[in-house]
Amino acid sequence: MTAETSVPEVSEALLVRRASSGDVAAFEALYRRNSGKVYAVCLRMTGDRQKAEDCTQEAFVQAWRRIGTFQGRSAFSTWLHRIAVNQVLSMQRKDARRPGFLEIVEERTEEPDKARRPRDGGLQMDLEGAIRSLPDGARNVFVLLAVHGYSHEEAANMLGVAVGTCKAQLHRARRLLAQRLDQ
């Protein structure tokens, strides 16, 4: 029997209380429970592994600093996702202000036709690529609603936009995805 299986499952509420009192081990347990989902949200919203890792790391740093302000009106994971979404939005705003002419473009060695053909992932690769190619607003809404299952109200609240804007962005995302996947 390993140490992990001999320790009873501790509730999230207890871990949050302990972490807010400065218990690093409790916060580490919260990190282990939530880091994969936070990273997935960040990755789908940014479309870039390095940016997703940076946003995930910063979200947990912010959560540690602000865990004393968590009031328990929602699940801890929802509160943490809100912090992560804010990190992504902040990063996207910073990126929008930077000049794009310094981007490094990979040298393409494949023939153009081969580069367009789906590889091992087939449709999944096409869908992931199509999601990554969406404009930030449409991608953010699509990821939160269609991928992670948040309601329009929750997503609008996380993104700081009106519910109507959220619905319009979802419609836009679906239309653009359909166009891109038809190509």
Secondary structure, DSSP 8 states (H G I E B T S, - for coil): --HHHHS----HHHHHHHHHTT-HHHHHHHHHHHHHHHHHHHHHHH--HHHHHHHHHHHHHHHHHHGGG--SSS-HHHHHHHHHHHHHHHHHHHHHHS-GGG-------S-HHHHHS--TTTHHHHHHHHHHHS-HHHHHHHIIIIIT---HHHHHHHHTS-HHHHHHHHHHHHHHHHHHHH-
